Each structure stands twice: as C-alpha cells, then as structure tokens.
Amino acid sequence: MNAGTTTRALKRIIESVATSDGAGVRLRRSLGQSPYARLDPFLMLDEFSSFDANDYIAGFPAHPHRGFETVTYLLDGHMLHEDHMGNRGDLKSGAVQWMSAGRGIIHSEMPQQEHGRMRGFQLWINLPAREKMKPAGYRDIEPGEIPLIDLPGGGRAKLIAGIFVSQERDVAGPIQGLTTDPLYVDVELPAGAAFVQPLSDERNAFIYVFEGGASVGATGTARTLATHSAGLLGPGDRVEVGAGPEGARFLLLAGKPLGEPIVQHGPFVMNTREEIEQAIRDYQSGDLTKAAG
C-alpha cells in the first residue's frame, strides 16, 4: 500500500434475501430489504437471475415512481420499457437504462422472451430534495457505449458511471455530472486475481458479489464476501478486492451521501410524510405525471 493511502475495510455484510416484486418476478434483494439496510444515497439493489420463464415472465406492469432514480442493468435477456410519455426502449443483454423518476413517471418493464435466461440488476439511487420534483427522464445505454477495461492479472471491468482509474489513463463512463456522483463498475476477476481502485472518502461505497467469492480489504485484515451478498465499506481512499478460488464477479458502487431524511412508501421516496401523502394524492388524481407549474 502506498504511503498516505487507507484501504477501505468491509464493515457490514447484508446477505440478499429471496423475494418477489412486480407481478411476481422472483429476485434477491440486498440493500433495501428494510429501512436499516441502506447506504446513502443508495436505496435498494435487486438481483434477478433465472432460466425459468415462470420466474420472470409476468414482468413489471405499469407502476409509478417519484423522488429517485432507477438503474436497470441487463446482463442477459430482453425487456421492453414503456412509459406515460410515450417512450419505448428495448433493453437487451449488456445494456443499461438510467431513469430519473423526478416528480413522477408511470412505466412498465416487460420481458420480451418466453424462454432462456433473464439476469440483471435494478438499483435505486436517491435524489436530493431540490431535484425530487424535476421532470422525469431517462437514458438508454447500449453495450457499445460502456467502456470495457482490461485489468492486471486477466480481469476486466465494465464502467457504467463515474471515472475509473486504470494504469494507462482515467476512463469516463457514459453517466456523469449527477449530484450523487455515482461510480458503477461491473468487475470480473479470475481465480486469485486482485483488484485495486482509488476511491475518495467523500463517497459511500459497497460491493455486491454475484459470481464466485471475494475477500475485501487490506492484506491481513480482509474479510470474505460470499455470493449474493452486499459488503458495505468503511472510510478510506481505495478499494482492494481479491478473487476466491472460483474467481469473482461483483459490482462496485459508490456515491456521495445526501444526508437528508428518507421517507419511503413503496414506489415513492421523499423527505417528509406530508410529501408522501401528496405523492399518493397526485397519483390517485392523475397529477403525478403532470408538468410542474
């Protein structure tokens, strides 16, 4: 370790739990399984993975959101997004949809396949109070827009958001300029390989392992993080991860904390109970998706 750097320790492990959402889609939820299982600004992380169409075919019919952002990363499969603004977007293997619900959006996410594997993640990121009522919008990111970075030891990283510091140069992901300054990286390591990445202390960070196993932290004090578990990292200015004997694939997620009150009622995330009650009234009256004025 270089002088003056501190490796982030693995402070808390949140094992994912099996649950279902939408019209019965089976998934695993780590962050967001309770109000005490969050990491500001991250609200929820769901992993879905199945070869059985019965686990995903019912999809996510039309439903509302207000007050946060959703990030859908599809590793395998084909889903169709449609919303109240008339937008349609095909999400296929390797693609990402970054959606800001803002003041309100009603959308659906429906599988476009009846067999084969459906696998991916949905992440919820909070919005600051001043942005919760901004107009809704989203961006579809094709696989070719996501930088693929070769890592020492034969690994690779896919950069969805933020800046990745590599040996040759700093690499910018397609998502930049958000208040929470998110870093979203999909890292794949062969057995025994190591991953090191500078990460400023101003951002909270966690790791979610979805293939193999990993050790997280500095040599000698690293802790094991098993498959389908989220590991919340302590303070420091760099991340160190070692792959287990079967290799490892994990998400590294980091963002600037907002430090604001969180009041959640299903698909609405606001700062006060009064704002939640207003969101419910707006949805019931049809005002949720009307332009502010």
PyMOL commands that set and color helices and strands:
alter all, ss='L'
color gray80, all
select helices_A, chain A and resi 53-55+129-131+143-145+273-285
alter helices_A, ss='H'
color red, helices_A
select strands_A, chain A and resi 10-15+17-21+25-29+42-50+60-65+68-76+78-83+88-92+96-100+105-111+118-126+137-141+148-150+156-161+163-165+170-172+183-189+194-198+204-216+223-225+229-233+238-255+263-265+268-270
alter strands_A, ss='S'
color yellow, strands_A
deselect
rebuild
show_as cartoon
